Amino acid sequence: MTSDQTDTRVEPGSDPGARTGVWFVGARGSVATTAIIGALGIRHGLAPTTGLVTELPELDPAGLPDLGSLVFGGHDVSSRSLAKKADTLVAGAVLPAHLVDAVRAELDEVEAALRPGYASGDESAAAAVDRLAADIRAFREQHDLARVVVIEVASTQAPVADPDQVDSIDDSLPIGAVYALAAFAAGAPFVSFTPSPCLRLPVVLEAAERAGLPYAGSDGKTGETLLKSALAPMFAVRALELRSWASVNLLGGGDGATLADPEAARSKTETKRSGLDAMVGRAVPGPMHIDQVEELGEWKTAWDHVLFDGFLGSRMTMQLTWQGCDSSLAAPLVLDLARLTAVAHAAGRSGALVELGFFFKDPVGSSEHRLAEQWRDLVAWRQGLS
């Protein structure tokens, strides 16, 4: 640990209800904006807690940081204000106008806590780590926070050809890895909610180990993959032969634009594919497509065609259509992850929080993808922290 870093490691038994900061990477994006406005709305009794897993009694919400006390800040390369982003989300039927109007003043306060993010080529990776870490430390000190949880909700990142070879800080590092290193340098746990290779790179894992900090990821499980993690195990336990599973995903907004890049799309489809294969126990045939439809805006449609055999080889199909708003699905999950990661940090946990795999398509440190089993593990883990 260098002289300008703060040791924020805590002992087991620390108060999990202490004041907690949430620092978003991609703070002016749709997911972060929706999460912030949702938390502010809940603070004032203007919004329900629908979609928040941590409000279920099995996860003992009273023992977690209170949603209304969370303090928000973050990094973003965009200069568009949170208020303008919120207005865009209102126009896209993602957020209710009355809620945005009610919390607008507090949204401006969050805006004042946001800092310029990192874009590859603007500065060296090492300089960026120092600058970003200093921002996180300053945020913690300014607001007198017990801890800050850094959550990456930025754009999808391309996979790394050979992750095991990424063992030093240089300018070839994926952007997510720079933010993860900054979080650990600042003494903050890190959650990668975006598809990113960062939490599988030796340089990042070694930094987390040196700092004694927990981390979780990656790629939030919000829609079609959530359905697969509930339905795919059904075929196995009913001894039905799964022949193929074809998927088509249509989406707009910033995520659609990012995934128009074939390399970014490959990162996403690989996590989708690996989870399905793991649950079934073998490779399952069937194409997976992600296509941009700009007119969909913040909304997405997923269509699945499942072919399976029943008794005596009877060929059958199941077809599913999923239509939803990704930001509305993701926002409560990042708030859940902030609360759970904070209480894990308070309890002195470090390393991969594998039990948080319930929230991810590509869970770091775990090969379990079945939703029911993930939920069982999450509940048991949470009870063990009490």
N, C-alpha and C positions, 0 to 999 in steps of 0.2 A: 504494500500500500504506500503510495507516495505521500509527501508531506502535506499536499493540499487536499487530500481526500479525507472524508469523514467516515469513521468506523461506526456504522449504524447496526451492527449485528446485535441481536437482543438475546436475552436469556429466556428459556421456557418459563411460562407463567406471566409474561408481560401482559398488560391489559390490552385485549384485542379490540376494545371499543375506543381506544385512543384515536385522536384526530388523524385522519388518513387522507393523503393526497393521491389523486389519479392523474398521471401525466401521459397524455395521448401522443403517440407518434402518428401524424396524420390528423391533427386536432381540428382542422377545418373541413374535414371530409364528412360524408353523409353519416357514417356510423357514429363517429365521435360526437357530431353535432346532435344527432338524435338521442344519444345516451346522456349527454349533458342536459339537454332540455327536459328529457324524461325524469332525470334525477331531481332537477329543480322543481318540476311540476309535482313530483311525489313529496318533496320537502314541504310544499305549501298545501298539500291535500287536494291538488287540482288534477291529479292523474292516478289511475289505479296501478297496482304492481303486477298486472298481467304479464306473463312471460318471464318473470324473475324467479329462477329456480331457487335462489337463496331465501325467498320468502316462504318456501314450503317448510312445514314443521320438522320434517326429517333432517333439515340442515341447520336447525336451531338459529333462526335469524336474530334472536335477542343477543346471541353471543358473537355476532359479527359487527363490523363497523356500520353505524347507522347510515342509511342511504342519504338522509337529509344533511348529514355532517360532512359528506365527501367534499373535498376541495379540488377544483379542476385547473389544469394547465396543460401545456404541451408544445410540441414542435410541429411546424408545417412549412413546406416550401411555397405554398400558395399565400398570396397576400389578401385574398378575398376574406372579408370579415365573417365571423360566425353569424352575425345578424343577417348578412346578405345570403349566406348559405341556408340559414333557417327559412328565409323568405322563399328561396327556391324550393325547399322541401315542402313548404306550405302549398305552393303552386302545383307541386307534383302529387298532392294528396297524401303525403307521408306524415306530416305533422298538422295538428289542428291549429288554425290561426289564433284562436283565443288563448291557447296555451303559450304560444310564442310571444304574443303581446304581453301576457301576464309576467313573463320572466325576462323580458327584454333588458331591463336594467341590470339584472344579475348576469345576463349573457355578456353584456359589455364589460363587466368586471372580470369574467373569465377571459375575454378577449385581451385584456391588459396583461394577463399572465402568459400569453402565448409568445413564443420566440421563433426566430428563423430556423428552419430545418437544414438538413444536409442533402446536397445534390452532388453526385459524383462528378469530380472535375473542378468544383468550385474552390476546394481546399484539400489539403492532404487528409487522409483518413485519420492519422494520428492527431492532427490539429483539430479535426472535427470531434473526435472522442473527447478531448480536453474541453472544448467549448460547450458541447452538449451536456457533459457531466456537470460543468459549472452552472449551467442553467437550472438543472435539476436540484443541485445543492442549494442554490439561491432561493428557489421556490420553497423548498422544505424549511429553510431558515426564516424566510419572510412570513410564512403562515404558521410557524411554530408547530410543524407536523411531526408526529411520532415516526411516520414512515411515508414513503411515496412508492406507489406501484406504477411502473412504466408499462403501458400497453400499446403494442404496435398494431394499428389499424390502417396502415398505409397500403399502397397498391401491391398487387401480386408481384412476386419477384421470380425470376428465372432460376431453375435449379443449377447447382454447381456440379461440374463434371466429376470432380474427385474431391469430395468434402474433406477426406482425411489429410489432404495435403495443405489445407488452409490453416496454417499454424502460426501465423505472424500478422501483425498489423501493417498492411500496405494498401495502396490505392486500388487494388483489384478486389478488395473485400466487397461482398454484397452490401447494399445500403442498410439492410436490416441488422447485419452484424455490427456495423458502426454504432447504431443506436443501442444494441444490446451491450456492447462494450462500454458505452457511455453510462448506461444504467448501472452496471456493476461497479464502474469506477466511482459513481456517486453513492454507492451503498444502497441501491434500490433493486427490488425484485423485478423481473422482466417477464412479460407475457407476449408471445407472438400469436396474434389472432389472424394474421394474414398468411397466405402461403409463402413461406420463406425458408431457406435452408439454414438460417443463422444459428439455430440452437443445436445443430449437428456438426458445427465446425470446431475443431480442437482449440483454436485461439479463443473462441467465445466460452466454451465449456471450462477451459482452464481458468479464465478470468472469473467465472462464477464460483468455481471451487476455491480460488484464492480469497475471494470476498466472503465466502460462506453464505451465499444467497440462494434463494429458491427461484425457479423459473418454470414456465409451462408453455406449451404450444403443441402443434401449430395448425393453422387453417381452421377457423371456426366452422362448426357443423351446424348449419342453420336451416337448410332446406331439403333438397333432393337426397343428399347423403344422410341426413337425419332419418328420412324415410327408409333408406336402404339399411341403416344400422338397426332399425326395428323390424323390418320385413325379411331381410335376407336370412337371419337365423331361423325364421319360421320354416323355410324349406328344409333346412338341415334337420330340425327336431321332428318334422313330420315325415322324414325319409322320402321327400319328393326330389326328383332329379332336375336340377336347374340347368337348362340347356343354354340359354343366352339371356343377356340383360343389355338392351340397347337404350342409350340415354341421349336426349337432345336438350340442350339448355339455351334459351334465348334470353338475352338481357341487354339493357341499355345503361345509361349513366356512365360514371367514371369507371366502374368495374368493367362494363362492356367494352369501353374504349381500350382499357389496359389489356383485356384478354383478347383483343383483336390481334395482338402480337403473338405469333405462334409459339414463341418460347415461353411467354407468360402463361398461355393457355396450356402448354404441356405440363407446367408445374402443377396446375389445378387438376388436370385430368389424371395425372399420375397418382395424386393423393386419393382421388375418387376411386380409381381402379384398384389400388393396392388394398384399400379397406374392404371392398367387395370380395376380392380374391381371398383375403385373410379369413373373412367370416365363413366363406363356403369351403375353404380348405384346398382350393385349386384355382387355376386361372379360369375365369368365366368369359366365354366369347361374347362379342357384341361391341359395336362402336360407341364411342362417347364423343359428342360434339358440343362445343361451346361457341355460339355465334352471337355477334353483336347485332342488335336491332335498336338503333338509336331512338326510335319513337317510343320505345317502352319506358324510357326515362329511368326512374329508380326501381321499377318493377321488373320481375322476371317470371318466365314460364319454363317449367321443366316437364318433359314428356318422357315416360319410360314404357318400354315394351318388354315384357318378361315372358319367356317361353320355358315351360317346364313339363315334365312327364309325371303322370300319376300311375296308379296301379295298372299292371298289364300293358304299360307303355302308352296309355292314353295321353295324347298330346293336348296341352291346355295353355292358355295365355292369361296374363294379367296386364292391364294397361292403367297407367296412373298419370294424372295431370296435376302439377303443383304450380299454383300461381300465388305469388306473394311479393312483399316488399322486403328486400334483403336487409335494409337498414333497420327496419322495425323488428326483424327477427334477430339481428345481431346485437343491437344496442343493449337489450337487457342482459345478454350473455356476457358482454364485456364488463358490465356493472357487477354481475355475479362473480366473475373472475377477479375483479379488483378486491372485492370483499373477502373471498376465499384465500387469495394469495396474501392479503394483508394479515389475516389471522394465522396463516401458516408461518409467515415471517415473525409474527409476534411470539409464536410458539417455538421459535428457534429452528424451524425446518430449513434445510438447504438442499441444493441439487434439484433434479427433475421432480416435479409434483405429478407423478404418473397418474394419481387418482383423479386429476382434473382432465384426463383423457375423455371423459364424458362430453366435454365441450368441443372436441376437435376431430377433424377428419383424419389427421396424421399425427396421432398423439406421441409426443417425444417420450421415449423411455418405456413405451408399452406397445404390445402387439395386439391388445384387446380392442375390438371395434364394435362388439355387440352391445347395443344400447342398454339392455336390461342388466347385463353384467357390469357395465360401466357405472350404472346408477347404484348398484349394490356396493361397489367398491368406493364410490364417492361418499355414500351415506356412512359407511363404516369408518372411512378416513376422517370425516367431519366429526363423528362421535368420539373418535380417538383424540381429537384436539381439545375437546371440552374438558 
